[in-house]
Amino acid sequence: MIKLLDVKPLKGHSLELSFSDHSQGVFDGAAYLATRQGPLLDALRDPAYFGRCFVDAGALCWPNGLELSGARLHELVNAAQVA
């Protein structure tokens, strides 16, 4: 199973991610949020709050309790690189 090892907030809603398989990529949070809704996602629409992310147990997390698995992020980053 792929785990997230490190996250570095970039400009706006972009995050540089490092994974346990030694791959790296940029997660486009703006594109992700544009197609999803929900109470936990509302806070992430503010770039300052979006940048408060951290890694916990291989997942991308925010202070409000939202988590995105490392495996799902790996899929999203790889799909964006192919497109």
Contacts in CASP RR format, 6 or more apart in sequence:
PFRMAT RR
TARGET T0000
AUTHOR 0000-0000-0000
METHOD contacts of the structure
MODEL  1
MIKLLDVKPLKGHSLELSFSDHSQGVFDGAAYLATRQGPLLDALRDPAYF
GRCFVDAGALCWPNGLELSGARLHELVNAAQVA
1 71 0 8 1.000
2 19 0 8 1.000
2 20 0 8 1.000
2 21 0 8 1.000
2 70 0 8 1.000
2 71 0 8 1.000
2 74 0 8 1.000
3 19 0 8 1.000
3 20 0 8 1.000
3 57 0 8 1.000
3 58 0 8 1.000
3 59 0 8 1.000
3 70 0 8 1.000
3 71 0 8 1.000
4 17 0 8 1.000
4 18 0 8 1.000
4 19 0 8 1.000
4 20 0 8 1.000
4 55 0 8 1.000
4 58 0 8 1.000
4 59 0 8 1.000
4 60 0 8 1.000
4 70 0 8 1.000
4 73 0 8 1.000
4 74 0 8 1.000
5 18 0 8 1.000
5 19 0 8 1.000
5 20 0 8 1.000
5 55 0 8 1.000
5 58 0 8 1.000
6 17 0 8 1.000
6 18 0 8 1.000
6 55 0 8 1.000
7 15 0 8 1.000
7 16 0 8 1.000
7 17 0 8 1.000
7 18 0 8 1.000
7 53 0 8 1.000
7 54 0 8 1.000
7 55 0 8 1.000
7 60 0 8 1.000
8 15 0 8 1.000
8 16 0 8 1.000
9 15 0 8 1.000
9 16 0 8 1.000
9 50 0 8 1.000
9 51 0 8 1.000
9 53 0 8 1.000
10 16 0 8 1.000
10 26 0 8 1.000
12 30 0 8 1.000
12 47 0 8 1.000
12 50 0 8 1.000
13 28 0 8 1.000
13 29 0 8 1.000
13 30 0 8 1.000
13 33 0 8 1.000
13 44 0 8 1.000
13 47 0 8 1.000
13 50 0 8 1.000
14 26 0 8 1.000
14 27 0 8 1.000
14 28 0 8 1.000
14 29 0 8 1.000
14 30 0 8 1.000
15 26 0 8 1.000
15 27 0 8 1.000
15 29 0 8 1.000
15 51 0 8 1.000
15 53 0 8 1.000
15 60 0 8 1.000
16 24 0 8 1.000
16 25 0 8 1.000
16 26 0 8 1.000
16 27 0 8 1.000
17 24 0 8 1.000
17 25 0 8 1.000
17 26 0 8 1.000
17 27 0 8 1.000
17 60 0 8 1.000
17 73 0 8 1.000
17 77 0 8 1.000
18 24 0 8 1.000
18 25 0 8 1.000
19 70 0 8 1.000
19 73 0 8 1.000
19 74 0 8 1.000
20 58 0 8 1.000
21 74 0 8 1.000
23 74 0 8 1.000
23 77 0 8 1.000
23 78 0 8 1.000
25 77 0 8 1.000
25 81 0 8 1.000
26 77 0 8 1.000
26 80 0 8 1.000
27 60 0 8 1.000
27 73 0 8 1.000
27 76 0 8 1.000
27 77 0 8 1.000
27 80 0 8 1.000
28 80 0 8 1.000
29 44 0 8 1.000
29 50 0 8 1.000
31 80 0 8 1.000
32 76 0 8 1.000
33 41 0 8 1.000
33 44 0 8 1.000
33 45 0 8 1.000
40 62 0 8 1.000
40 64 0 8 1.000
40 65 0 8 1.000
40 66 0 8 1.000
41 66 0 8 1.000
43 49 0 8 1.000
43 62 0 8 1.000
43 64 0 8 1.000
44 50 0 8 1.000
44 62 0 8 1.000
44 66 0 8 1.000
49 62 0 8 1.000
50 62 0 8 1.000
52 62 0 8 1.000
52 63 0 8 1.000
53 60 0 8 1.000
53 61 0 8 1.000
53 62 0 8 1.000
54 60 0 8 1.000
54 61 0 8 1.000
54 62 0 8 1.000
55 61 0 8 1.000
56 67 0 8 1.000
58 69 0 8 1.000
58 70 0 8 1.000
59 67 0 8 1.000
59 68 0 8 1.000
59 69 0 8 1.000
59 70 0 8 1.000
60 67 0 8 1.000
60 68 0 8 1.000
60 69 0 8 1.000
60 70 0 8 1.000
60 73 0 8 1.000
61 67 0 8 1.000
61 68 0 8 1.000
END
